[in-house]
Amino acid sequence: MKMEELVREIERLKEERSAIIMAHNYQLPEIQDIADFLGDSLELARKAVNVDADVIVFAGVDFMAETAKILNPEKTVLLPSKRATCAMANMLKVEHILKAKEQYPDAPVVLYVNTTAETKAYADVTVTSANAVKIVEKLDSDVIIFGPDKNLASYVAKQTGKKVIPVPEYGHCYVHRQFTLEDVERARRLYPNAKLMVHPECEPEVQEKADIIVSTGGMIRRAKEWNEWVVFTEHEMVYRLQKLYPDIKFHPAKEDAVCIGMKAITLNHIYESLRDMKYEVEVPREIAKKARRAIERMLEMS
């Protein structure tokens, strides 16, 4: 099926199923183009609270689809590909949290939304890269258990002055871990007039060289502050930014900074997902109930 025909079929099935497509900023351009709502993790979580549809097709990775299901237990949530998973989210296990709580029993557990529903059930509050600093600042504790991204944990500690205990100690995003000081030097050399926008999942030494450190939503909000940027995050973000700001120049810091989980979904997967109503996301009731409290607290605090 040609792309134009595929898009028409997706639109037809959306109407037939009373469905919407929610997509993350790292999705393929053709998926971004057909999404009913496009955003970062925080924006998608906020939008998921008030979805006016019977079916949510989630073009993102599994933990995002789980969050949508937790916030919409009565709706059908579909993840178009079973391969759309997040390696970092899978690094954090319940035992990591329990072990940290033994050592720091009074410390609140703050979990990045990039976590499984099972681990979210043990969180006092969830955060995204957009609101992590704001929420940790509001917590009445100088010691925080934070997982799973150690680089975001480091950024939060630096911004808040609090003691942040990363769980696990090795938690990271393999895409953002790729960026090095050599990439910074190369960007400065190739684009001397450009500023660097860097995601807080990047290594601390890369963050230190940034002009701004922001989530993908923050990149969108702040892009208009300058006329040329080098973007240190998943390379599809450049497509999103360029489409929003055609008069501003955007360069990917690395062309091969690709999230395999995000790219596991294609237009054909979305078509098949709507056609066959697959793959439905389910979260056990007790886990969903506990995880929902942590997610809702995040939304209230941000």
N, C-alpha and C positions, 0 to 999 in steps of 0.2 A: 504494500500500500504506500503510495506517495505521501509526502509530508502534508500537503494541503488536504488530501482526502482523510488522512489520519486525524488532523486537527478538527475537521468537520464532524467526523464520527465521535470524537471525544466530546465536542460541544453538544451533539445530539444525545449522547448517553448521559451527560451531566444533567440535561433538562429532564430526561426520562427518569433518572434516579434521584432527582432533587439533590444534586451533589455539588460541592465546591472543591477546588484544588488549592491547597495551601503549599507553598514552596519556600525553601530556604534560599538565601542569596548565593549559595554555592552550586545551585543546580545548573544543568546545561542551559544555554541560551534559549533553545526552542521550548524548554519547559518554563523558564522564567516568562517567556512571551505569552503563554496561555494560562498562567496562574491567576486565580481570582484574588489571591493575597500573597504577597511576597515580602519577606522580612527576615530579621535576625531572630534568635531564639526567644528573646523577650517579647518582641512584637508579635511573633507567632503564638506565644502563650497567651498574651493579652487578647488577641483576636479569637483564639479558641474558646474563650469564655462565652462569647456571644455569637456563635455561628448560627446563621439562619439557613440550615440545610439539614437533610436527613443523613447525608453521607459526606464524610470528609476524606478526600484522597490526599494523603500526605506525601508530598515530594520532598523528602528529607531523609534523615536516618532514623533508626528504630526508636531511640529514646524520645525523639520529638513526636513521633506518632503515639507513643505511650502517654506522653504528657497531654496530647489532645484527647485521648480516650479517657484519661483520669478526670479531665475537666468536663467531658461530655459522655458520661457513662451510658446515657440512653441513645446516643448516636452510633452509627456504624462508622468506624475509622479503618481505612484501608492503607496498607503500605505496599506499593506496587511491586517491590522486589525484596525477597528475603535476604539478599546480599547487602542491602542498604543498612549497614551497621556502623557503629562508631568504636574504633579500637580503643580510644581513651576511656570511654564510658565503661567498656568491658574490663579495664584494668582494676577498677575499684570493686572490692568484694565486701560483703557484710562483715567478715571477720576483721578486715582492716579497721573498720569503724569501731567495732567492739573493743579491739585491742587498744586503740587510741583513747577510748572512753575510760578504760581501766586506769590508764596513766593520768588522764585529765578529766576526772569525773564531773567537774563543774563547767567544763568548756562546752559551749553550744556547738552542735554539728552543722556546719554550713556546706551544702553540697551544690556544686555546679549543676545546672540542668543537664549537662552532658553526662548523665548517670542513668543506670537502669532504674526501673520502677521499684525493684526490690530494695536497692540501696536508698532511694529517696524516702522510703518508709521509715528510715532511721534518722532522717534529717530534722533539725529544728526549723530550718528554712532553706530554700533553694535560692540560687542566684544565677545570673547570667554575666557575661563579660561586661555588659552595659551597666549593670546595677550593683555589682559585687562590692565595690568600695563603699557606696552609699549605704547598703544594708549592713555591712560589717561595722561601719561607724556607729550605726544606731543600736547595735547590740550591747547590752550592759555586761560586758566581759572583756578583759584585756587579753584573754587567751581564746583562740578559735581553732577548732578542728575543721580543716578545709580539704575537700577533695573533688575530683581527682587530679586536677592540673597543677603541677608544682610551680609552673611559671606564672600562672594567674595568682596562685597563693603568694608568691614572692612579690608580685605587683601590689596585691592587697595589703600585705604587711608593710611595704614601703610607703604606701599612700596613707595608711591609717595609724602606723606606729604601734600596732598590736602584734602580739606573738601569734603567728599563724603556723599551726602544725599541719604539714601536708600529708595526706593519706591517699594512696600509698606514696612513699618517698620518690618513686620513679615515675609517677603519673605524668603523661605528656601527650600532646597531639603531634603525631609524626609529620604532619604537613608543616606546621609552624616551627617544629624543631629543625627543619631543613635550613631555615634562614640563618646566615652566618655574618660575621663582621666583614668577610670578603664581599658578600652581597651588598652590604651597606656601602663599602668603598666603591664597588662597581657602579652602584646607582648614583652616587655623588659624582663619579667621573663621567658617566654617560649622559646624565641629566642634571647639569650643574645648577639650573634654575628651579629644579623641582624640590618639593618638600617630601619628607617620608612619613607616610601614615602606617603605623605598626600595630598589629593585633597583640593584646596582652598575653596570648598564649605563646608568643615568641620568647626566645631565650632572653634573660635579663640584660646581657651585654648588648643585644640588638635593640632592646627597648631603650637603653640609655642613649643610643644614637638617634632616636626618633625625634621628629618634630612634633608629632602627636601620637599618643597611644590610645587607641579606641577600638570598640567593638565594630562589627560591620555596620550596624545601625548608626553608630557614631561617625563612621567614615562618610556615610551618606549625608548626615546632618552638617558635617564640617567641611566637606569637599569644596563648597563655594567660597571658603576663606582664602583660597589661592588658585592660581591658574594652571598649575602643573603638579602632579603627584606621582610618587612611586609607591605602589601598594604592596605591603608585606602581609599578605594573607592568601588564601586559596585563590587561584588565578581567575576563576569565573567572576569574582567580585569586580574585576575591571570592566567586564561587559555590563554589569548592573550600573556601575558608576557612569560609564561612558554614555549609556542610554539616557540616564537622568540628566547628565550635564554634557551635552555634545560640544560645548565651547571650551571645556576644560580638558587638558591632556592628562591621561592616566596610563601608567606603565606598570606591568606586573614585575615585581622584584625577581620572580622566577617563573618562567613559562611552565615548568614541570612541578609546580606546587599544586598538586592535584589530590583531592580527597576521593579515594576509590569508593568509599561507601556512598558518598553523594552521587558519584557518577554511575552507580549501579542501576539508577533509574533512567529509563529512556521514555520517549513519547509512546513507543509501542507498549511498554510496560503499563503506562497509565491507561492506555486504551484497553488492554487486556484486563486490567484491574477493575475498570468500570463495567466492562462487558460481563466478566465472570464473578464480580464482587469478591475479588481476592486481593491481597491476603488480609483477612480481618484481624485487627489487633485486639487482643483481650488482656486485661490485667485483673488478677484475682482480687476479689472484693475487699478483703482486709488490707492487702498491700495498697490498693487504690485509695482506700479511705485515709490511711496514714500519710501516703505520699501527697494526697490532695491538700492536706492541712499545711504541709511545708510549701507547696506551690502557691496556695492562696495567701499564705503569710508573705511570701515574696511579692506578690502582686499588690497587697495592701501596703507594704513598706516602700515600694518603689513608685 
